[in-house]
Amino acid sequence: MVKRRKQDEVVGVLEFKGMTADDPKFQSWTADHRERNGGNIRVSLGATGARVMFTKEADMTFWKARSEKK
């Protein structure tokens, strides 16, 4: 029997310079994402910080707007 893995299509990728997955601000964003029942995200370490891959365009837009707020 062949085990199949579900592959979600990636809509876009954002990289947050200077942030890691352990950063408290980033952790709160991830928790908020789960509470809002957002789409699947994948977090990895990018060249300059945390890299997040999104499966929903709306989630990517929301995260981008939030990261641009000061």
Phi, psi and omega in degrees: 000135181264128179272126180258143177253136178287128179251116176272139178285132181272126180274321181190170182227135173238143177240129183257102185299131176081357179256149172240171179294341180269355179297130182303321179296317180294321178299319180293324177297318180295317179297318178297321179299317179294320180296323180281359180058048179288177179288176180292140173231153175236130181250133177216173179269120179265190181291324184242356181171200181289133179248130182238128177255135186246149176254351178234133180299320182298321178296317181296318179297317180297313180295321180295316179296319181294322182288335181277346176290143179254000000 
